[in-house]
């Protein structure tokens, strides 16, 4: 029986001198990037596509909390390689502001700054545990509109074609061109519909990518299972969004457009979050229980006691 050491308290892990150094560098980091914090908070507050941004830093802290034992057990030492990474992040921020003029790049520059700080203060063993919670913060930084549209447009078209296939199974007359739908209702009236950017599912995709990354990091599972879990967020989001658009379009089929425009569109979008989450959790359970990796036990005594062909003879 091997005894397991109890987790050390915060004061034992981080002496006062260490806390003072971390505090000073944290103040300097916040002072250098304070102008970006207000801009990010404003985007999270006023852009519904990025309202989950307020939760990402809290999730990142939780990811560190669940690995607290590993953080306290890892050896800490100053690593000078962190300084060039830190300075590179600062240089990237300056260049992003001028001459590039890209606020997203400027926000992303905070990631190498934090990575460099952690590596410099604590060393590679701590960074090996903390790198993902730091990189995870990038999911809270709104991507540029051009990139957002490049992601949203294929999802809009997928939602339109998927809806067409589902409704045609039930005998609905429907024509599709890109993300444009023309639905003929049971009364014979035609309704032109458009799967707009807000219905593309990008908002749900960003939220479920963040959730799947958190699940993959927290659970102790093989790397390939973590990759599958994160990658599954895309098909799950696309499937649920197709169901959402199909149910909303059904309101026009039955000549209840007022429901499709307002109530049903919002209600179905919220209701489908539950089955999407259950699918993600179910996939995690399936991967854990159907693909069990057994480690071969090496017991010298068992090999000595095992009868051989000569013993049998």
PLY file of the C-alpha trace (Angstrom):
ply
format ascii 1.0
element vertex 313
property float x
property float y
property float z
element edge 312
property int vertex1
property int vertex2
end_header
0.00 0.00 0.00
1.39 3.37 -1.04
0.16 6.32 0.98
-0.91 9.48 -0.84
0.34 12.78 0.51
-2.34 15.28 1.43
-2.58 18.43 -0.66
-0.48 21.22 0.72
-2.04 24.49 1.72
-1.67 27.67 -0.34
0.83 29.20 2.10
3.05 26.12 1.94
3.09 26.10 -1.85
3.47 29.85 -2.36
5.58 31.58 0.30
5.19 35.30 0.90
8.22 36.14 -1.23
6.84 34.19 -4.18
3.40 35.78 -3.80
5.00 39.23 -3.79
6.85 38.54 -7.06
3.73 37.11 -8.69
1.68 40.07 -7.44
4.08 42.65 -8.85
4.25 40.95 -12.26
0.47 40.47 -12.31
-0.01 44.20 -11.66
2.41 45.03 -14.45
0.62 42.64 -16.81
-2.80 44.11 -15.98
-1.46 47.66 -16.33
-0.01 46.85 -19.75
-3.26 45.29 -20.98
-5.83 47.29 -19.02
-6.94 49.12 -22.15
-7.92 45.77 -23.67
-9.95 44.52 -20.70
-12.59 47.24 -21.05
-12.92 46.64 -24.79
-13.37 42.90 -24.24
-15.98 43.41 -21.53
-17.91 45.76 -23.82
-17.93 43.18 -26.64
-19.07 40.44 -24.27
-21.87 42.64 -22.98
-23.21 43.97 -26.28
-22.52 41.13 -28.74
-24.73 38.09 -28.08
-22.34 35.87 -30.05
-19.67 36.41 -27.39
-21.74 36.69 -24.22
-20.05 33.50 -22.99
-16.81 35.47 -22.74
-17.55 36.36 -19.12
-17.48 32.65 -18.23
-14.23 31.73 -19.96
-11.85 33.27 -17.36
-13.84 31.58 -14.58
-13.63 28.26 -16.42
-9.91 28.79 -16.85
-9.47 29.26 -13.11
-11.53 26.12 -12.51
-9.29 24.15 -14.87
-6.33 25.17 -12.73
-8.24 24.26 -9.57
-8.93 20.69 -10.69
-5.20 20.21 -11.35
-4.17 21.78 -8.04
-2.47 18.60 -6.79
-0.35 18.41 -9.93
0.55 22.09 -9.67
1.67 21.74 -6.07
3.62 18.55 -6.75
5.52 19.97 -9.73
8.98 21.39 -9.11
9.26 25.14 -9.54
12.31 27.00 -10.74
13.06 30.18 -12.64
13.43 29.57 -16.38
15.01 32.37 -18.39
13.46 31.02 -21.59
10.21 32.62 -20.41
11.61 36.13 -20.90
11.95 36.00 -24.72
8.43 34.56 -24.96
7.14 37.38 -22.74
8.99 40.05 -24.72
7.79 38.46 -27.96
4.18 38.74 -26.75
4.69 42.42 -25.90
6.26 43.06 -29.31
3.37 41.25 -31.00
0.89 43.50 -29.16
2.72 46.65 -30.25
2.87 45.53 -33.89
-0.80 44.49 -33.78
-1.81 47.99 -32.71
0.46 49.70 -35.22
1.02 49.17 -38.10
-1.31 46.12 -38.43
-4.22 47.71 -36.55
-5.88 44.41 -35.63
-7.50 44.35 -32.18
-7.91 40.53 -32.23
-4.16 40.05 -32.68
-3.57 42.51 -29.84
-5.88 40.51 -27.59
-4.21 37.23 -28.54
-0.83 38.71 -27.59
-1.87 38.32 -23.94
-1.58 34.53 -24.33
2.21 34.41 -25.02
2.69 37.06 -22.33
1.04 34.81 -19.74
2.85 31.72 -21.01
6.16 33.53 -20.79
5.42 34.79 -17.29
4.52 31.32 -16.01
7.57 29.74 -17.64
9.87 32.43 -16.23
8.46 32.30 -12.70
7.72 28.58 -12.29
9.47 26.58 -15.00
8.52 23.95 -17.54
6.83 21.48 -15.16
4.28 24.07 -14.02
3.74 25.27 -17.58
3.04 21.68 -18.66
-0.03 21.75 -16.41
-1.05 25.38 -16.83
-0.60 25.94 -20.58
-4.10 24.84 -21.62
-6.01 26.99 -19.08
-3.97 29.93 -20.39
-4.53 29.18 -24.08
-8.19 28.52 -23.20
-8.61 32.27 -22.66
-8.36 32.76 -26.44
-11.91 31.39 -26.74
-13.14 34.57 -25.03
-11.55 36.89 -27.60
-14.00 37.78 -30.39
-12.69 36.90 -33.83
-12.79 39.51 -36.65
-16.02 39.92 -38.60
-14.43 38.66 -41.82
-13.31 35.42 -40.20
-16.65 35.12 -38.41
-18.50 35.37 -41.73
-16.19 32.78 -43.32
-17.20 30.36 -40.53
-20.88 31.33 -40.48
-21.58 31.09 -44.22
-20.88 27.34 -44.63
-22.87 26.66 -41.45
-25.80 28.68 -42.84
-25.75 26.64 -46.05
-25.51 23.37 -44.08
-28.50 24.37 -41.97
-30.51 25.21 -45.11
-29.71 21.96 -46.93
-30.23 19.86 -43.81
-33.61 21.49 -43.21
-34.56 20.82 -46.81
-33.77 17.13 -46.47
-35.77 16.77 -43.25
-38.86 18.61 -44.50
-38.86 16.76 -47.82
-39.05 13.49 -45.89
-42.45 14.68 -44.65
-43.63 15.68 -48.12
-43.07 19.43 -47.80
-42.45 21.28 -51.06
-39.29 23.30 -50.56
-36.62 24.80 -52.78
-33.13 25.72 -51.63
-30.52 28.05 -53.06
-27.47 28.46 -50.81
-29.01 29.63 -47.52
-32.32 30.74 -49.09
-35.42 28.59 -48.62
-38.77 28.79 -50.38
-41.39 26.79 -48.47
-44.89 25.98 -49.70
-47.33 25.72 -46.82
-50.28 23.35 -46.48
-52.57 26.15 -47.70
-50.47 26.60 -50.85
-48.84 29.86 -49.79
-45.14 30.31 -50.46
-42.82 31.69 -47.78
-39.32 32.90 -48.75
-36.95 32.31 -45.83
-33.31 33.05 -45.25
-31.00 31.29 -42.80
-29.30 34.40 -41.51
-25.96 34.71 -39.73
-27.64 34.59 -36.32
-29.05 31.14 -37.20
-25.74 29.74 -38.42
-24.95 28.15 -35.05
-21.60 29.90 -34.59
-22.63 31.10 -31.14
-23.45 27.56 -30.02
-20.30 26.24 -31.71
-18.03 28.59 -29.75
-19.75 27.69 -26.49
-19.55 23.94 -27.11
-15.93 24.08 -28.23
-15.14 25.78 -24.91
-17.15 23.15 -23.01
-15.62 20.18 -24.85
-12.08 21.48 -24.30
-12.82 21.83 -20.58
-14.22 18.28 -20.41
-11.24 16.87 -22.32
-8.79 18.62 -20.01
-10.49 17.66 -16.74
-11.03 13.97 -17.52
-8.05 11.66 -17.31
-8.30 9.96 -20.68
-5.99 9.12 -23.64
-5.04 11.94 -25.99
-6.97 10.50 -28.93
-10.17 10.46 -26.87
-9.64 14.11 -25.95
-9.19 15.00 -29.62
-12.39 13.13 -30.54
-14.28 14.86 -27.73
-13.21 18.34 -28.87
-13.81 17.57 -32.56
-17.32 16.27 -31.80
-18.47 19.76 -30.83
-18.75 20.68 -34.54
-21.08 17.85 -35.73
-23.17 18.09 -32.56
-23.64 21.84 -33.05
-24.43 21.45 -36.76
-26.97 18.68 -36.09
-28.78 20.62 -33.36
-28.83 23.78 -35.47
-30.38 21.90 -38.39
-33.10 20.61 -36.06
-33.64 24.17 -34.82
-34.06 25.60 -38.33
-36.27 22.68 -39.38
-38.62 23.12 -36.41
-38.77 26.87 -37.00
-39.52 26.33 -40.70
-42.32 23.94 -39.77
-44.23 26.91 -38.34
-44.36 28.37 -41.85
-45.46 25.01 -43.27
-48.51 25.05 -40.99
-49.17 28.75 -41.76
-48.09 30.05 -38.34
-45.31 32.44 -39.41
-45.70 34.56 -36.27
-44.44 31.62 -34.21
-41.53 30.92 -36.54
-40.34 34.52 -36.48
-40.35 35.04 -32.74
-41.27 32.45 -30.13
-40.32 29.15 -31.76
-36.98 30.43 -33.07
-35.80 31.47 -29.60
-37.46 28.63 -27.66
-36.07 25.82 -29.82
-32.60 27.36 -29.76
-32.61 27.31 -25.96
-34.28 23.91 -25.65
-31.74 22.18 -27.92
-28.88 23.14 -25.61
-29.97 20.30 -23.31
-29.80 17.43 -25.86
-26.58 18.88 -27.28
-25.00 18.78 -23.83
-26.32 15.26 -23.26
-24.82 14.12 -26.57
-21.45 15.54 -25.55
-21.62 13.85 -22.15
-22.85 10.61 -23.74
-19.94 10.58 -26.16
-17.52 11.05 -23.27
-19.11 8.13 -21.42
-19.03 5.99 -24.58
-15.34 6.66 -25.19
-14.50 5.88 -21.59
-16.46 2.62 -21.34
-16.14 1.08 -24.81
-12.47 1.82 -25.35
-10.66 0.70 -22.22
-6.90 0.52 -22.48
-5.35 -2.18 -20.28
-1.77 -1.90 -19.19
0.14 -5.17 -19.31
1.26 -6.15 -15.83
4.86 -7.27 -15.50
5.06 -9.66 -12.56
8.34 -11.64 -12.41
6.88 -14.12 -9.94
3.95 -14.97 -12.18
6.36 -15.73 -15.01
8.33 -18.05 -12.77
5.24 -19.88 -11.56
3.77 -20.23 -15.07
4.14 -23.86 -16.30
6.12 -24.37 -19.48
5.88 -27.04 -22.13
8.90 -28.86 -20.62
7.23 -28.94 -17.20
4.14 -30.45 -18.77
6.25 -33.07 -20.49
0 1
1 2
2 3
3 4
4 5
5 6
6 7
7 8
8 9
9 10
10 11
11 12
12 13
13 14
14 15
15 16
16 17
17 18
18 19
19 20
20 21
21 22
22 23
23 24
24 25
25 26
26 27
27 28
28 29
29 30
30 31
31 32
32 33
33 34
34 35
35 36
36 37
37 38
38 39
39 40
40 41
41 42
42 43
43 44
44 45
45 46
46 47
47 48
48 49
49 50
50 51
51 52
52 53
53 54
54 55
55 56
56 57
57 58
58 59
59 60
60 61
61 62
62 63
63 64
64 65
65 66
66 67
67 68
68 69
69 70
70 71
71 72
72 73
73 74
74 75
75 76
76 77
77 78
78 79
79 80
80 81
81 82
82 83
83 84
84 85
85 86
86 87
87 88
88 89
89 90
90 91
91 92
92 93
93 94
94 95
95 96
96 97
97 98
98 99
99 100
100 101
101 102
102 103
103 104
104 105
105 106
106 107
107 108
108 109
109 110
110 111
111 112
112 113
113 114
114 115
115 116
116 117
117 118
118 119
119 120
120 121
121 122
122 123
123 124
124 125
125 126
126 127
127 128
128 129
129 130
130 131
131 132
132 133
133 134
134 135
135 136
136 137
137 138
138 139
139 140
140 141
141 142
142 143
143 144
144 145
145 146
146 147
147 148
148 149
149 150
150 151
151 152
152 153
153 154
154 155
155 156
156 157
157 158
158 159
159 160
160 161
161 162
162 163
163 164
164 165
165 166
166 167
167 168
168 169
169 170
170 171
171 172
172 173
173 174
174 175
175 176
176 177
177 178
178 179
179 180
180 181
181 182
182 183
183 184
184 185
185 186
186 187
187 188
188 189
189 190
190 191
191 192
192 193
193 194
194 195
195 196
196 197
197 198
198 199
199 200
200 201
201 202
202 203
203 204
204 205
205 206
206 207
207 208
208 209
209 210
210 211
211 212
212 213
213 214
214 215
215 216
216 217
217 218
218 219
219 220
220 221
221 222
222 223
223 224
224 225
225 226
226 227
227 228
228 229
229 230
230 231
231 232
232 233
233 234
234 235
235 236
236 237
237 238
238 239
239 240
240 241
241 242
242 243
243 244
244 245
245 246
246 247
247 248
248 249
249 250
250 251
251 252
252 253
253 254
254 255
255 256
256 257
257 258
258 259
259 260
260 261
261 262
262 263
263 264
264 265
265 266
266 267
267 268
268 269
269 270
270 271
271 272
272 273
273 274
274 275
275 276
276 277
277 278
278 279
279 280
280 281
281 282
282 283
283 284
284 285
285 286
286 287
287 288
288 289
289 290
290 291
291 292
292 293
293 294
294 295
295 296
296 297
297 298
298 299
299 300
300 301
301 302
302 303
303 304
304 305
305 306
306 307
307 308
308 309
309 310
310 311
311 312
